[in-house]
């Protein structure tokens, strides 16, 4: 995955815009509930936990470790669920900042340097 790949980021922007245009308009700051923006951010962060749980379920199913369900998933299912985690995380990051691409690329470079040393 290259940081120069606009397809990933245009896809994330498209999905973010679609989700943003379809969010329910409930909660008012004056009634003690989070504002729409805060609520959307919170729900998108919580969605990550849901997606990670689906990865765990798929791994357990692929390894045939649930006696009630048996071999309920494949390793391709695990791959798909991991992709859902990545997409959900990038959409949550985009919800937090319009500069998601720059934030992600900068963070990835810092982690890479910390692990592998400077280029």
LOTOR-291132 format. One line per 8 residues: number of its first residue (from 1); their letters; for each residue x, y, z of C-alpha. Coordinates in steps of 0.02 Angstrom, whole numbers. Last residue first. Layout:
REM residues N
NUM	a	X/Y/Z ~ ...
REM end
This chain:
REM residues 119
119	xxxxxxxx	785/279/290 ~ 786/305/477 ~ 772/154/591 ~ 667/-1/566 ~ 545/2/714 ~ 548/185/766 ~ 570/238/585 ~ 420/135/529
111	xxxxxxxx	314/198/674 ~ 359/378/632 ~ 324/348/446 ~ 156/269/485 ~ 110/419/593 ~ 152/542/455 ~ 56/440/325 ~ -95/428/440
103	xxxxxxxx	-100/612/487 ~ -74/665/305 ~ -214/551/244 ~ -331/600/385 ~ -315/787/354 ~ -504/816/365 ~ -487/766/547 ~ -587/664/675
95	xxxxxxxx	-713/597/550 ~ -570/553/433 ~ -490/455/575 ~ -654/363/605 ~ -664/328/417 ~ -485/262/422 ~ -524/150/570 ~ -682/82/487
87	xxxxxxxx	-589/44/326 ~ -448/-44/421 ~ -570/-145/528 ~ -674/-193/374 ~ -514/-252/289 ~ -480/-364/439 ~ -656/-435/421 ~ -624/-476/238
79	xxxxxxxx	-459/-561/278 ~ -541/-662/417 ~ -679/-716/296 ~ -542/-771/174 ~ -471/-874/317 ~ -636/-967/317 ~ -779/-960/440 ~ -903/-1075/529
71	xxxxxxxx	-794/-1227/564 ~ -895/-1284/713 ~ -1038/-1175/776 ~ -1073/-1249/948 ~ -898/-1318/973 ~ -820/-1148/938 ~ -634/-1174/905 ~ -645/-1227/722
63	xxxxxxxx	-491/-1122/680 ~ -586/-1027/545 ~ -731/-1000/666 ~ -620/-932/805 ~ -532/-821/676 ~ -700/-760/608 ~ -767/-719/782 ~ -608/-625/826
55	xxxxxxxx	-618/-525/664 ~ -802/-488/701 ~ -752/-424/873 ~ -628/-306/789 ~ -773/-239/685 ~ -882/-206/837 ~ -739/-122/928 ~ -707/-10/778
47	xxxxxxxx	-891/39/774 ~ -863/119/944 ~ -748/249/866 ~ -877/283/730 ~ -1012/301/863 ~ -909/426/963 ~ -869/531/810 ~ -1050/531/753
39	xxxxxxxx	-1107/579/927 ~ -983/721/938 ~ -1036/789/769 ~ -1222/770/808 ~ -1199/858/975 ~ -1185/750/1129 ~ -1341/738/1237 ~ -1372/854/1384
31	xxxxxxxx	-1532/928/1315 ~ -1450/1092/1260 ~ -1316/1002/1157 ~ -1455/921/1056 ~ -1463/738/1014 ~ -1540/665/858 ~ -1510/706/676 ~ -1480/533/607
23	xxxxxxxx	-1323/512/501 ~ -1352/483/316 ~ -1253/629/243 ~ -1106/594/358 ~ -1105/410/312 ~ -1102/453/126 ~ -967/585/151 ~ -859/463/252
15	xxxxxxxx	-884/327/121 ~ -830/444/-19 ~ -682/511/81 ~ -625/333/121 ~ -640/285/-63 ~ -544/441/-115 ~ -413/394/13 ~ -391/215/-46
7	xxxxxxx	-394/261/-229 ~ -267/402/-206 ~ -122/280/-188 ~ 28/393/-151 ~ 43/329/28 ~ 78/163/-54 ~ 0/0/0
REM end
